Amino acid sequence: MSDGKQAILEISAKAAAAQNTPGTPLIDIRTAVESQAGMPAGALPTRTEELLEQCRSMDGGSHPSGFVMCVEGIRSLRLVKQLHAEGFTGFRSVEGGFLAWQAAGLPLSSPAALGEEQAQRYARHLVMPQVGPEGQRKLLDSSVLLAGLGGLNSPAALYLAAAGVGRLGLLDDDRVERSNLQRQIIHGEAALGAAKPQSASQRITDLNPDVAAVIIERRLDEDNAEELLQGWDVVIDGTDNFPARYALNDACNRLSIPLVYGAVMRFQGQVSVFDGSPCFRCLMPESPPEQDIPGCSEAGVLGVMPGIVGTLQASEAIKILLGLGRSLGGRLLMIDALN
């Protein structure tokens, strides 16, 4: 290969740093494990396949560009050659890769200090530009209180634990019954008769030992809600009665803690976020008469509905913790699975 052609395909680390802009970004294609050595300031972590797919999906008038980096500049050069062959000539490989970046003393963002096993566990998060090592560290440093460990917070707890939310509060005073197992998937036959926080803690620890499960075997009410909610970043409402919902709402308002609301009955579900105004009392100013509120045992619920709603609640909580996207604050998502 001639020097002239190399000049078209490659750029020095210093030049890439100087020319790094949103329109021509620095694109880091290293693996999650490789990235533990540090992340160049302003780099976007992206998989090779993802970059190719993004370019191929663009319309013919688009001219994407960027500086591609791997560890030593070998994989990135190979990728840039492929991009040029497909007509995407705005890309350059960072000559010498991350090693050259380090040797030049160019700025690094603070490393997430994840271990090798963590890098493997959260690999699909680490390659997402919206999460990356810094976002994963933020999740590991975050906390969520799960109020109630029934149908809604069973899937919420599992997905929050899998995502690496570092501390989960398991608040419930109930015990596992066989009728729970149709929808409360965090529990199993072996847990029948056990306290729900104990059962959930064992499953969470098995799923992700990074997560600290805080067992709270108490019944939440208006007298203790504020005490129980102190110090949590987000609260997820998995309760099944109006007094508990009002107690959660009022305590979260006083403590300025986002509350992720969910409710299910039969084939229907609701999800919202109360993080200021409006709140649950705006949606439901007064509790309906008791005779108009059939419980789950009387009205029934399709087993998958708490899974749908609880997973959406987990998604809203993660968005809040990472400061991403638009939450359901001020909006009510209503689900009618039957129709």
C-alpha positions as CSV (number, residue, x, y, z in Angstrom):
1,M,0.0,0.0,0.0
2,S,1.4,3.4,-1.0
3,D,2.0,6.2,1.5
4,G,-0.6,8.3,-0.3
5,K,-3.3,5.8,0.3
6,Q,-2.3,5.4,3.9
7,A,-2.7,9.1,4.4
8,I,-6.3,8.9,3.2
9,L,-7.2,6.0,5.4
10,E,-5.4,7.0,8.6
11,I,-5.1,10.0,10.9
12,S,-2.8,10.5,13.9
13,A,-4.1,10.3,17.4
14,K,-3.3,14.0,18.0
15,A,-5.1,15.1,14.8
16,A,-8.1,13.0,15.7
17,A,-8.3,14.6,19.1
18,A,-8.1,18.1,17.6
19,Q,-10.7,17.4,15.0
20,N,-13.2,15.4,17.1
21,T,-16.6,17.0,16.7
22,P,-20.2,15.8,16.9
23,G,-20.3,15.7,13.1
24,T,-17.0,13.8,12.9
25,P,-16.8,11.9,16.2
26,L,-14.1,9.7,17.6
27,I,-15.6,6.1,17.5
28,D,-14.1,3.5,19.9
29,I,-14.7,0.0,18.6
30,R,-12.7,-1.7,21.4
31,T,-14.4,-4.5,23.4
32,A,-15.8,-3.8,26.9
33,V,-12.8,-5.6,28.5
34,E,-10.3,-3.6,26.4
35,S,-12.1,-0.4,27.3
36,Q,-11.3,-0.9,31.0
37,A,-7.9,0.6,30.3
38,G,-9.6,3.9,29.9
39,M,-11.8,5.8,27.4
40,P,-10.6,8.7,25.2
41,A,-12.4,11.9,26.2
42,G,-15.4,12.4,24.0
43,A,-15.3,9.0,22.3
44,L,-18.4,7.1,21.4
45,P,-18.2,3.3,22.2
46,T,-19.6,1.4,19.2
47,R,-19.5,-2.2,17.9
48,T,-18.1,-2.8,14.4
49,E,-21.3,-4.3,13.3
50,E,-23.4,-1.5,14.7
51,L,-21.3,1.2,12.8
52,L,-21.7,-0.8,9.6
53,E,-25.4,-1.1,10.0
54,Q,-25.8,2.6,10.8
55,C,-24.0,3.6,7.6
56,R,-25.8,1.1,5.4
57,S,-29.2,2.3,6.7
58,M,-28.6,5.9,5.7
59,D,-30.1,7.5,2.6
60,G,-27.9,8.1,-0.4
61,G,-27.5,11.8,0.4
62,S,-25.8,11.2,3.7
63,H,-22.1,11.4,4.1
64,P,-21.1,10.0,7.5
65,S,-17.7,10.5,8.9
66,G,-15.6,9.8,11.9
67,F,-12.3,8.6,13.4
68,V,-12.3,4.9,14.2
69,M,-10.1,3.6,17.1
70,C,-9.2,0.1,18.3
71,V,-6.3,-0.9,20.6
72,E,-3.4,-0.8,18.1
73,G,-5.0,0.6,14.9
74,I,-5.2,-2.8,13.1
75,R,-8.9,-3.6,13.4
76,S,-9.9,0.0,12.9
77,L,-7.9,0.2,9.7
78,R,-9.5,-3.0,8.4
79,L,-12.9,-1.5,9.2
80,V,-12.2,1.8,7.5
81,K,-11.0,0.0,4.4
82,Q,-14.4,-1.9,4.3
83,L,-16.3,1.4,4.8
84,H,-14.4,3.0,2.0
85,A,-15.1,0.0,-0.2
86,E,-18.8,0.5,0.4
87,G,-18.6,4.2,-0.4
88,F,-18.3,5.7,3.1
89,T,-15.1,7.6,2.5
90,G,-15.5,10.0,5.4
91,F,-13.9,7.7,7.9
92,R,-10.3,7.5,9.1
93,S,-8.5,5.0,11.3
94,V,-6.6,6.4,14.3
95,E,-3.0,5.3,13.6
96,G,-1.7,3.3,16.5
97,G,-5.1,3.2,18.2
98,F,-5.6,3.6,21.9
99,L,-2.0,2.9,22.6
100,A,-1.0,5.9,20.5
101,W,-3.6,8.0,22.2
102,Q,-2.2,7.1,25.6
103,A,1.4,7.6,24.5
104,A,0.6,11.1,23.3
105,G,-0.8,12.0,26.7
106,L,-4.2,12.8,25.2
107,P,-7.2,13.2,27.7
108,L,-9.1,10.2,29.0
109,S,-12.4,10.2,30.7
110,S,-12.4,8.8,34.2
111,P,-12.3,5.0,33.9
112,A,-15.3,3.2,35.4
113,A,-13.1,0.9,37.4
114,L,-15.1,-2.1,36.5
115,G,-13.6,-5.5,37.0
116,E,-13.2,-8.1,34.2
117,E,-16.2,-10.0,35.3
118,Q,-18.3,-6.8,35.4
119,A,-17.1,-5.9,32.0
120,Q,-18.3,-9.2,30.7
121,R,-21.6,-9.0,32.6
122,Y,-22.5,-5.5,31.4
123,A,-20.9,-5.8,28.0
124,R,-24.1,-4.9,26.2
125,H,-24.5,-1.8,28.3
126,L,-20.9,-0.7,27.9
127,V,-21.1,-0.6,24.1
128,M,-24.2,1.7,24.2
129,P,-23.3,5.4,23.8
130,Q,-26.1,6.3,26.1
131,V,-24.7,4.1,28.9
132,G,-21.0,3.1,28.5
133,P,-18.7,2.6,31.5
134,E,-19.7,5.9,33.2
135,G,-23.4,5.1,33.0
136,Q,-22.8,1.6,34.3
137,R,-20.8,2.9,37.2
138,K,-23.7,5.3,37.8
139,L,-26.1,2.4,38.0
140,L,-23.8,0.5,40.3
141,D,-23.8,3.5,42.6
142,S,-27.6,3.9,42.5
143,S,-30.4,2.6,44.7
144,V,-34.0,1.7,44.2
145,L,-36.6,0.9,46.8
146,L,-39.1,-1.8,45.6
147,A,-42.3,-1.2,47.7
148,G,-44.0,-4.6,47.5
149,L,-42.6,-7.8,46.1
150,G,-45.6,-9.1,44.2
151,G,-46.4,-9.2,40.5
152,L,-45.1,-5.8,39.5
153,N,-41.9,-5.7,41.4
154,S,-41.0,-9.3,40.7
155,P,-39.9,-8.5,37.1
156,A,-38.8,-5.0,38.1
157,A,-36.4,-6.4,40.7
158,L,-35.0,-9.0,38.3
159,Y,-34.3,-6.5,35.6
160,L,-32.9,-3.9,37.9
161,A,-30.6,-6.5,39.4
162,A,-29.5,-7.7,36.0
163,A,-28.8,-4.1,34.9
164,G,-26.5,-3.7,37.9
165,V,-28.4,-1.2,40.1
166,G,-26.2,-1.4,43.1
167,R,-28.6,-1.4,46.0
168,L,-32.2,-2.7,45.9
169,G,-34.6,-2.3,48.9
170,L,-36.9,-5.2,49.3
171,L,-39.9,-3.9,51.2
172,D,-42.8,-6.3,52.0
173,D,-44.3,-8.0,55.1
174,D,-46.0,-10.9,53.2
175,R,-45.1,-14.5,52.7
176,V,-45.0,-16.5,49.5
177,E,-48.1,-18.5,48.7
178,R,-48.6,-20.9,45.8
179,S,-51.3,-18.6,44.2
180,N,-48.6,-16.0,43.9
181,L,-46.5,-18.0,41.5
182,Q,-48.7,-17.4,38.5
183,R,-47.3,-13.9,38.2
184,Q,-44.8,-13.2,41.0
185,I,-41.9,-14.7,39.0
186,I,-39.1,-13.8,41.5
187,H,-40.4,-16.5,43.8
188,G,-40.6,-20.3,43.3
189,E,-41.9,-23.5,44.9
190,A,-38.9,-23.7,47.1
191,A,-39.8,-20.4,48.7
192,L,-43.4,-21.3,49.7
193,G,-44.0,-20.0,53.2
194,A,-40.9,-17.8,53.2
195,A,-40.9,-14.0,53.7
196,K,-41.0,-12.4,50.3
197,P,-38.0,-10.1,50.9
198,Q,-35.9,-13.2,51.9
199,S,-37.1,-15.1,48.8
200,A,-36.4,-12.1,46.5
201,S,-33.0,-11.5,48.1
202,Q,-31.8,-15.1,47.3
203,R,-32.9,-14.8,43.7
204,I,-31.3,-11.4,43.2
205,T,-28.0,-12.5,44.8
206,D,-27.9,-15.5,42.5
207,L,-28.7,-13.4,39.5
208,N,-26.1,-10.7,40.2
209,P,-23.7,-10.7,43.2
210,D,-22.8,-7.1,42.5
211,V,-26.2,-6.0,43.9
212,A,-26.8,-5.4,47.6
213,A,-30.3,-6.6,48.5
214,V,-31.6,-4.8,51.6
215,I,-34.3,-6.8,53.3
216,I,-37.1,-4.8,54.9
217,E,-39.8,-7.0,56.4
218,R,-42.2,-4.3,57.3
219,R,-45.7,-3.1,56.3
220,L,-45.6,0.4,54.8
221,D,-48.2,2.9,56.0
222,E,-48.5,6.7,56.4
223,D,-46.7,6.6,59.7
224,N,-43.5,4.9,58.6
225,A,-43.4,5.7,54.9
226,E,-41.0,8.7,55.2
227,E,-38.7,6.8,57.4
228,L,-38.6,3.8,55.0
229,L,-38.0,5.9,51.9
230,Q,-35.1,8.0,53.3
231,G,-31.9,7.7,51.2
232,W,-33.3,5.9,48.1
233,D,-32.8,7.4,44.6
234,V,-36.0,6.0,43.1
235,V,-39.1,4.2,44.5
236,I,-41.1,1.7,42.5
237,D,-44.7,1.3,43.6
238,G,-45.6,-2.4,43.6
239,T,-48.3,-2.1,46.3
240,D,-51.8,-3.4,45.9
241,N,-53.9,-1.0,48.1
242,F,-54.8,2.7,48.0
243,P,-53.6,3.6,51.6
244,A,-50.1,2.3,50.7
245,R,-50.1,4.1,47.4
246,Y,-51.1,7.4,49.0
247,A,-48.5,6.9,51.7
248,L,-45.8,6.3,49.1
249,N,-46.9,9.3,47.0
250,D,-47.0,11.7,49.9
251,A,-43.6,10.6,51.3
252,C,-41.9,10.8,47.9
253,N,-43.3,14.3,47.4
254,R,-41.9,15.4,50.8
255,L,-38.5,13.8,50.1
256,S,-38.4,14.8,46.4
257,I,-37.9,11.1,45.3
258,P,-39.2,10.0,41.9
259,L,-42.0,7.5,42.2
260,V,-42.6,5.0,39.4
261,Y,-46.3,4.0,39.5
262,G,-47.8,0.8,38.1
263,A,-51.1,-1.0,38.5
264,V,-52.8,-4.0,36.9
265,M,-56.2,-5.7,36.8
266,R,-57.3,-8.5,34.5
267,F,-56.1,-7.5,31.0
268,Q,-55.3,-3.9,31.8
269,G,-52.3,-2.0,33.1
270,Q,-51.2,1.5,33.9
271,V,-47.7,3.1,34.2
272,S,-46.6,6.6,35.1
273,V,-43.9,8.6,36.9
274,F,-44.6,11.0,39.7
275,D,-41.5,13.2,40.1
276,G,-43.0,16.6,41.2
277,S,-46.3,17.6,39.8
278,P,-48.7,16.1,38.9
279,C,-48.6,13.2,41.5
280,F,-50.8,10.2,42.3
281,R,-53.3,12.4,44.2
282,C,-53.8,14.4,41.0
283,L,-54.6,11.2,39.1
284,M,-56.7,9.8,41.9
285,P,-57.7,12.5,44.4
286,E,-59.7,10.2,46.6
287,S,-59.7,6.5,47.1
288,P,-62.8,4.8,45.6
289,P,-65.2,3.1,48.0
290,E,-63.9,-0.3,49.1
291,Q,-66.7,-2.2,47.4
292,D,-65.7,-0.7,44.1
293,I,-62.1,-1.9,44.4
294,P,-61.9,-5.7,43.8
295,G,-58.6,-7.2,44.8
296,C,-56.5,-9.4,42.7
297,S,-58.0,-12.5,44.3
298,E,-61.6,-11.4,43.4
299,A,-61.0,-9.7,40.0
300,G,-58.1,-11.8,38.8
301,V,-55.2,-10.8,36.6
302,L,-53.7,-12.3,33.5
303,G,-50.3,-13.5,34.7
304,V,-48.3,-11.7,32.0
305,M,-49.8,-8.3,32.8
306,P,-47.7,-7.6,35.9
307,G,-44.7,-8.6,33.8
308,I,-45.4,-6.1,31.1
309,V,-46.1,-3.3,33.6
310,G,-43.3,-4.2,36.0
311,T,-40.8,-4.3,33.2
312,L,-41.9,-0.8,32.0
313,Q,-41.5,0.4,35.5
314,A,-37.9,-0.9,35.6
315,S,-37.2,0.8,32.3
316,E,-38.5,4.1,33.7
317,A,-36.4,3.8,36.8
318,I,-33.2,3.1,34.8
319,K,-33.9,6.1,32.6
320,I,-34.3,8.3,35.7
321,L,-31.1,6.9,37.2
322,L,-29.1,7.6,34.0
323,G,-30.8,10.9,33.2
324,L,-31.8,9.6,29.8
325,G,-34.7,10.2,27.5
326,R,-38.2,11.4,28.4
327,S,-39.9,9.8,31.4
328,L,-43.6,9.1,31.8
329,G,-43.8,12.1,34.2
330,G,-47.0,14.0,33.6
331,R,-48.3,11.2,31.3
332,L,-50.3,8.0,32.0
333,L,-49.6,4.9,29.8
334,M,-52.6,2.7,29.7
335,I,-52.4,-0.9,28.4
336,D,-55.4,-3.0,27.2
337,A,-53.9,-6.3,26.3
338,L,-57.2,-7.8,25.4
339,N,-58.1,-5.2,22.7
